Amino acid sequence: MSRRHDQSYKLLFSLPIAIEHLINGLINADLAAELDFDRAENLASEGTTVLPWSAVKRG
């Protein structure tokens, strides 16, 4: 059962749009507007347990 949830978690957080929506819902709208999700980079590696993304400030 745990493995299935782990696979679902990894799939969900591999989608850039899911990360964008999550960040936009969690942080201040002004701060979120400064992030360029089109240039966000997936930093996932085996064993990653946190959001494996690097966002870039616009500009």
Phi and psi in radians as a Rosetta constraint file:
Dihedral C 1 N 2 CA 2 C 2 CIRCULARHARMONIC -1.057 0.35
Dihedral N 2 CA 2 C 2 N 3 CIRCULARHARMONIC -0.687 0.35
Dihedral C 2 N 3 CA 3 C 3 CIRCULARHARMONIC -1.103 0.35
Dihedral N 3 CA 3 C 3 N 4 CIRCULARHARMONIC -0.689 0.35
Dihedral C 3 N 4 CA 4 C 4 CIRCULARHARMONIC -1.102 0.35
Dihedral N 4 CA 4 C 4 N 5 CIRCULARHARMONIC -0.739 0.35
Dihedral C 4 N 5 CA 5 C 5 CIRCULARHARMONIC -1.159 0.35
Dihedral N 5 CA 5 C 5 N 6 CIRCULARHARMONIC -0.671 0.35
Dihedral C 5 N 6 CA 6 C 6 CIRCULARHARMONIC -1.091 0.35
Dihedral N 6 CA 6 C 6 N 7 CIRCULARHARMONIC -0.739 0.35
Dihedral C 6 N 7 CA 7 C 7 CIRCULARHARMONIC -1.137 0.35
Dihedral N 7 CA 7 C 7 N 8 CIRCULARHARMONIC -0.700 0.35
Dihedral C 7 N 8 CA 8 C 8 CIRCULARHARMONIC -1.138 0.35
Dihedral N 8 CA 8 C 8 N 9 CIRCULARHARMONIC -0.738 0.35
Dihedral C 8 N 9 CA 9 C 9 CIRCULARHARMONIC -1.039 0.35
Dihedral N 9 CA 9 C 9 N 10 CIRCULARHARMONIC -0.842 0.35
Dihedral C 9 N 10 CA 10 C 10 CIRCULARHARMONIC -1.112 0.35
Dihedral N 10 CA 10 C 10 N 11 CIRCULARHARMONIC -0.687 0.35
Dihedral C 10 N 11 CA 11 C 11 CIRCULARHARMONIC -1.133 0.35
Dihedral N 11 CA 11 C 11 N 12 CIRCULARHARMONIC -0.836 0.35
Dihedral C 11 N 12 CA 12 C 12 CIRCULARHARMONIC -0.997 0.35
Dihedral N 12 CA 12 C 12 N 13 CIRCULARHARMONIC -0.838 0.35
Dihedral C 12 N 13 CA 13 C 13 CIRCULARHARMONIC -1.470 0.35
Dihedral N 13 CA 13 C 13 N 14 CIRCULARHARMONIC 0.084 0.35
Dihedral C 13 N 14 CA 14 C 14 CIRCULARHARMONIC -1.561 0.35
Dihedral N 14 CA 14 C 14 N 15 CIRCULARHARMONIC -0.183 0.35
Dihedral C 14 N 15 CA 15 C 15 CIRCULARHARMONIC -1.611 0.35
Dihedral N 15 CA 15 C 15 N 16 CIRCULARHARMONIC 2.022 0.35
Dihedral C 15 N 16 CA 16 C 16 CIRCULARHARMONIC -0.979 0.35
Dihedral N 16 CA 16 C 16 N 17 CIRCULARHARMONIC -0.658 0.35
Dihedral C 16 N 17 CA 17 C 17 CIRCULARHARMONIC -1.137 0.35
Dihedral N 17 CA 17 C 17 N 18 CIRCULARHARMONIC -0.599 0.35
Dihedral C 17 N 18 CA 18 C 18 CIRCULARHARMONIC -1.155 0.35
Dihedral N 18 CA 18 C 18 N 19 CIRCULARHARMONIC -0.708 0.35
Dihedral C 18 N 19 CA 19 C 19 CIRCULARHARMONIC -1.143 0.35
Dihedral N 19 CA 19 C 19 N 20 CIRCULARHARMONIC -0.765 0.35
Dihedral C 19 N 20 CA 20 C 20 CIRCULARHARMONIC -1.041 0.35
Dihedral N 20 CA 20 C 20 N 21 CIRCULARHARMONIC -0.793 0.35
Dihedral C 20 N 21 CA 21 C 21 CIRCULARHARMONIC -1.149 0.35
Dihedral N 21 CA 21 C 21 N 22 CIRCULARHARMONIC -0.695 0.35
Dihedral C 21 N 22 CA 22 C 22 CIRCULARHARMONIC -1.109 0.35
Dihedral N 22 CA 22 C 22 N 23 CIRCULARHARMONIC -0.853 0.35
Dihedral C 22 N 23 CA 23 C 23 CIRCULARHARMONIC -1.090 0.35
Dihedral N 23 CA 23 C 23 N 24 CIRCULARHARMONIC -0.769 0.35
Dihedral C 23 N 24 CA 24 C 24 CIRCULARHARMONIC -1.077 0.35
Dihedral N 24 CA 24 C 24 N 25 CIRCULARHARMONIC -0.505 0.35
Dihedral C 24 N 25 CA 25 C 25 CIRCULARHARMONIC -1.471 0.35
Dihedral N 25 CA 25 C 25 N 26 CIRCULARHARMONIC -0.280 0.35
Dihedral C 25 N 26 CA 26 C 26 CIRCULARHARMONIC -1.808 0.35
Dihedral N 26 CA 26 C 26 N 27 CIRCULARHARMONIC -0.473 0.35
Dihedral C 26 N 27 CA 27 C 27 CIRCULARHARMONIC -2.047 0.35
Dihedral N 27 CA 27 C 27 N 28 CIRCULARHARMONIC 2.936 0.35
Dihedral C 27 N 28 CA 28 C 28 CIRCULARHARMONIC -0.909 0.35
Dihedral N 28 CA 28 C 28 N 29 CIRCULARHARMONIC 2.358 0.35
Dihedral C 28 N 29 CA 29 C 29 CIRCULARHARMONIC -1.043 0.35
Dihedral N 29 CA 29 C 29 N 30 CIRCULARHARMONIC -0.649 0.35
Dihedral C 29 N 30 CA 30 C 30 CIRCULARHARMONIC -1.134 0.35
Dihedral N 30 CA 30 C 30 N 31 CIRCULARHARMONIC -0.717 0.35
Dihedral C 30 N 31 CA 31 C 31 CIRCULARHARMONIC -1.190 0.35
Dihedral N 31 CA 31 C 31 N 32 CIRCULARHARMONIC -0.770 0.35
Dihedral C 31 N 32 CA 32 C 32 CIRCULARHARMONIC -1.073 0.35
Dihedral N 32 CA 32 C 32 N 33 CIRCULARHARMONIC -0.611 0.35
Dihedral C 32 N 33 CA 33 C 33 CIRCULARHARMONIC -1.154 0.35
Dihedral N 33 CA 33 C 33 N 34 CIRCULARHARMONIC -0.371 0.35
Dihedral C 33 N 34 CA 34 C 34 CIRCULARHARMONIC -1.424 0.35
Dihedral N 34 CA 34 C 34 N 35 CIRCULARHARMONIC -0.197 0.35
Dihedral C 34 N 35 CA 35 C 35 CIRCULARHARMONIC -1.550 0.35
Dihedral N 35 CA 35 C 35 N 36 CIRCULARHARMONIC 2.404 0.35
Dihedral C 35 N 36 CA 36 C 36 CIRCULARHARMONIC -1.771 0.35
Dihedral N 36 CA 36 C 36 N 37 CIRCULARHARMONIC 1.638 0.35
Dihedral C 36 N 37 CA 37 C 37 CIRCULARHARMONIC -1.264 0.35
Dihedral N 37 CA 37 C 37 N 38 CIRCULARHARMONIC -0.293 0.35
Dihedral C 37 N 38 CA 38 C 38 CIRCULARHARMONIC -1.193 0.35
Dihedral N 38 CA 38 C 38 N 39 CIRCULARHARMONIC -0.424 0.35
Dihedral C 38 N 39 CA 39 C 39 CIRCULARHARMONIC -1.849 0.35
Dihedral N 39 CA 39 C 39 N 40 CIRCULARHARMONIC 0.133 0.35
Dihedral C 39 N 40 CA 40 C 40 CIRCULARHARMONIC -1.079 0.35
Dihedral N 40 CA 40 C 40 N 41 CIRCULARHARMONIC 2.557 0.35
Dihedral C 40 N 41 CA 41 C 41 CIRCULARHARMONIC -2.084 0.35
Dihedral N 41 CA 41 C 41 N 42 CIRCULARHARMONIC 2.267 0.35
Dihedral C 41 N 42 CA 42 C 42 CIRCULARHARMONIC -1.392 0.35
Dihedral N 42 CA 42 C 42 N 43 CIRCULARHARMONIC 2.076 0.35
Dihedral C 42 N 43 CA 43 C 43 CIRCULARHARMONIC -1.861 0.35
Dihedral N 43 CA 43 C 43 N 44 CIRCULARHARMONIC 0.341 0.35
Dihedral C 43 N 44 CA 44 C 44 CIRCULARHARMONIC -1.064 0.35
Dihedral N 44 CA 44 C 44 N 45 CIRCULARHARMONIC 2.484 0.35
Dihedral C 44 N 45 CA 45 C 45 CIRCULARHARMONIC -2.503 0.35
Dihedral N 45 CA 45 C 45 N 46 CIRCULARHARMONIC 2.867 0.35
Dihedral C 45 N 46 CA 46 C 46 CIRCULARHARMONIC -1.029 0.35
Dihedral N 46 CA 46 C 46 N 47 CIRCULARHARMONIC 2.276 0.35
Dihedral C 46 N 47 CA 47 C 47 CIRCULARHARMONIC 1.616 0.35
Dihedral N 47 CA 47 C 47 N 48 CIRCULARHARMONIC 0.025 0.35
Dihedral C 47 N 48 CA 48 C 48 CIRCULARHARMONIC -1.187 0.35
Dihedral N 48 CA 48 C 48 N 49 CIRCULARHARMONIC 2.320 0.35
Dihedral C 48 N 49 CA 49 C 49 CIRCULARHARMONIC -2.078 0.35
Dihedral N 49 CA 49 C 49 N 50 CIRCULARHARMONIC -0.011 0.35
Dihedral C 49 N 50 CA 50 C 50 CIRCULARHARMONIC -2.109 0.35
Dihedral N 50 CA 50 C 50 N 51 CIRCULARHARMONIC 3.066 0.35
Dihedral C 50 N 51 CA 51 C 51 CIRCULARHARMONIC -1.069 0.35
Dihedral N 51 CA 51 C 51 N 52 CIRCULARHARMONIC 1.964 0.35
Dihedral C 51 N 52 CA 52 C 52 CIRCULARHARMONIC -1.556 0.35
Dihedral N 52 CA 52 C 52 N 53 CIRCULARHARMONIC 0.972 0.35
Dihedral C 52 N 53 CA 53 C 53 CIRCULARHARMONIC -2.272 0.35
Dihedral N 53 CA 53 C 53 N 54 CIRCULARHARMONIC 2.604 0.35
Dihedral C 53 N 54 CA 54 C 54 CIRCULARHARMONIC -2.100 0.35
Dihedral N 54 CA 54 C 54 N 55 CIRCULARHARMONIC 2.083 0.35
Dihedral C 54 N 55 CA 55 C 55 CIRCULARHARMONIC -1.736 0.35
Dihedral N 55 CA 55 C 55 N 56 CIRCULARHARMONIC 2.667 0.35
Dihedral C 55 N 56 CA 56 C 56 CIRCULARHARMONIC -2.009 0.35
Dihedral N 56 CA 56 C 56 N 57 CIRCULARHARMONIC 2.414 0.35
Dihedral C 56 N 57 CA 57 C 57 CIRCULARHARMONIC -1.246 0.35
Dihedral N 57 CA 57 C 57 N 58 CIRCULARHARMONIC 2.389 0.35
Dihedral C 57 N 58 CA 58 C 58 CIRCULARHARMONIC -1.096 0.35
Dihedral N 58 CA 58 C 58 N 59 CIRCULARHARMONIC 2.642 0.35
